Amino acid sequence: MRFETAETPSEVPAWLEASTAAERPDLWERARDDDAFREVWPEYNNHGNHTGRYFSALYPRYADLQILFTDRRSGTLVARGRTIPFRWDGTDADLPDGIDALGLRAVDEPDQPTAVSALAAEINPEYQGGGLSGLVVLAMGAAARRRGLSPLVAPVRPSWKDRYPLTPIDRYAQWRRPDGLPFDPWMRVHARLGARILRPAPKSLEISAPVPDWEAWTGMAFPEDGAYVFSGGLAPLDVTGDNGAYWEPNVWMRHDV
């Protein structure tokens, strides 16, 4: 199998099998219970206030848009790509504010979608570092194309933003390497596949929870009100009284498929 990129076709390694959840519902069920995919995310990221509504809507309704990669040699689940179709007129004004707004629009207005958004590209930690994330994105685009939907957009979670949690996402998204590609590695993967930046999304994913929960997720204590930087966080956590409020920033990028 090969996927077309903006630059050149990309071959899927012979040891890797690509399928959709529609083709392999057994693998989709396995992936739901696979701890390897949960370990991809910082613990706090598993507790979004709204994520349950739209992630739970992906299967079986959009099974043909959910991507799975398996190691033919061992049967191990290697990667999972989760996407959702949504209505978008293609303008910046109509682009959702972030992943939460996108997901809620998709489930609340499910009829006549025009585009597809990536929600998550997850690589089994044992297989990370081998360039598989790009293949997952390409497979998402291929699935969207089969559905007759374009473009594929992604509220990208910048992989190095946790190193610079105090830098506003609009400035971080503009950082470039000397070769002109994005400074951030995950944004760079998308750019190399032909994606372009649409705009930053400073309030993309909401996680508001009691302080004891945040202390359990982060291994930190929050003894008084204030803004706190914590390990894995892309922005500060705001603690007020007994509650911790966090908005995770993303960067919207667009693939024309």
N, C-alpha and C positions, 0 to 999 in steps of 0.2 A: 504494500500500500504506500502511496505517496500523497502528500498534501502540497497544494500550490501556495507559495508565499508571494509577497509583493516583489521579491527579488529573484527567487529560484525555487524549483520544486525541492521538497525535503523528503527523503526516504525514511520510512519507519524501519528500525533495525529488525532483522529477521527473527530475533528472539522475543520480540515484543508483539503482542496481539492487541489490536484496537477494536473496540466494540462500543455499542451504545447500550443503555439500560433496556431499551426495547428489544434488542437482539439477545441480551444476556441478563434477564431479570434475576437469575440466580446470583450473578456476580454483584449486582446492585444491592441485593439483600446482604451479601457478605460484607460489602464495603460499609454498610450502615453500622455494623458491629465491629469493624476493624479498628482497634486502638491506634494503629499506625497513623491513620488520618486525623484522629483527634489530637495526637501529639504534635502535629504540624503547627498548631496554633497555641499561642500563650493561653493559659487557662481562662483569663478574663474574657478572651474573645469568644468563648463558648457560651456567653451569658448575655447576648444582646437582648434588648428589650423587645425588639420587633422581629428578629431573625427567624424565630420559630414559625411565624405565619407564612413567610414566603419560601423558606427552605423546605417546609413540609408539603408545599404545593407542587414540587418538581416531579414527583413520581406518584402515580403512573401517567398523569396527564401529559407531561412533557418528556416522556421516557426516551424519545428519539433524539433529544437534545442533551442528554446526560452521557458523559464520556467515561470510558473505563479502559485502562491499559493493564494487561496481565503479562507476566513472565511465562512464556510458553514452557520453559525448562522446568519450572518448579510449581507453576500454578499460582504464584504469589501475586497479589494485587499490588501493582506498581504505582498507579496514578489514577486520580479521579478528577473529572472536570464537571462542574455544575453550572448550568446556565438557565436563563428564564426569558421567554419572549415577552415583549411589552410594546405598548403603543407609543410612538414618538414621531413627531413631524419632521425631525431632522434639524431643528433649529436649536440654538443655544438656550433660547428662552424657555423651550419646552423640555429641555433636558432635566431630569430629576435632580434634586439637591445632593443626592448620594445614594448609597446602596439601600438604605432603609426606604427612602422615598421611591426608589425604583421598584423594590420588591413589593411594597404596598400598592403601588399603581398596578403592577402586573397581576396581583391577586384580586384587587378590587375592580379592575377594568380589564378583564381577561379577553374580551372579544376583539377580533381583528387586529392582532399585533402586527407591527411593521418592522420591528428590529429585535435583536437578541442581545442580552447582556450577560457577560460572564459574571458569576458570583464567586467562584472559588476554583483555583487550580491547585490541587494537592498532590504532592509527591511523597510516597513512602520514604521515610528518613533513610532507609538502607539504600535507596536508589538516587538520592539527591546528589547534585553536582555533575550529572552526566548530560545535561542539556535537555532533559525530558520535559521541562516546563514549557518550552517553546512548542513541542509537539502537541501538548495538551491544548494550547491556544489554537494551533492550526486545526486540530480536530474539532474544536468548538466552531471555528469558522466554517469547516466543511459541513458540519451538521446544520448550521444556520442556512448555508447555501442550498442544501437538499430540501429544506423547508421553504425555500424561496424568500427568505428574510435577509435583509441587509440594511444597515451595517451590523457588525458585531462590535459592541462597545464594552468597556470594562472599567469599573470603579477600582482602579489599581491601588493595592495596599503597598506603599513603597517599603521595600525590605530593609533599607538603611535609615528610615525616618526615626526609628527608636534611638539612634545615636545622636539625633538632633531634635529632641522633643520640644525645645523652646523656640525653634525656628518655625515661623508660620508656613503652612503648606504651600501658599502661593509663591513664596520665595524659594522654598525647597524644590518645587516642581520646575523652576527655571534653571536650576544648577546644571551645568554641562561639563563634560570632559573636554580636553583639548581637541579631540576628534569630532566634537559637535554632538555626540550622543549624550543622552541623559546621564547624570551623575549616578542616579539610583540604579542598582542592578536589575531589579524587576521591571522598572520602567524601560530600561535599556533592552530587555528581552522583547518587549512589545514593539519598541521602536525599530529593532532590527527585522521584525516581521512586517514592517510597513505601517505600523500604527502611528497616529499623530495625537498630540495632546489637545484636548478640547478645553478643559479648565479644571482648576482644583476644586475639591469638595471638602471644605473645612469641617462641616458637620454632616458626616456621611453615615456613621453607625453609632447609635446611642446605647450606652450602658450606664444605667442609673440604678444603684443598689445600696443596701445598708452598708455602713462602714465595716462591720464584722465580716461581711462577705468579701469586700475588697481586701481586707487584711489577710484573709485565708487565701485569696487568689494570688496576691503579690508577695506574701511573706514579710510585709512591712506593717508597722504600726502608724496610725494617723491620730496623734493625741490631741490635735486642736484643729480648728477651722483653717483652711488655707489651700494653696495649690501645691501639689506634690508631683515630682517626677518619679516614675517607678520603672522597674526593669521590664522591657518589652513594650512599654507604652509609647505611642507615637505623638502624644500630646500630654499635657499635665492633667492630673485628676484633681477636680475641685471638691473639697470636703466642706460641707456645711451641716452643722449639727450631726445627726446620725446618718447622713446620706453622702455617698460619693457619686459625683456626676462626671461622666467622661464622654466626649465626642471624638470618635476616631476619624481622622482625616483620610481622604483618598484623592486620587487624581483620575479624572475621566480621560480615557484614551479611546480612539476610534480605529477599527479595522474595516476597510471596505472589502467585503467578501463577495 
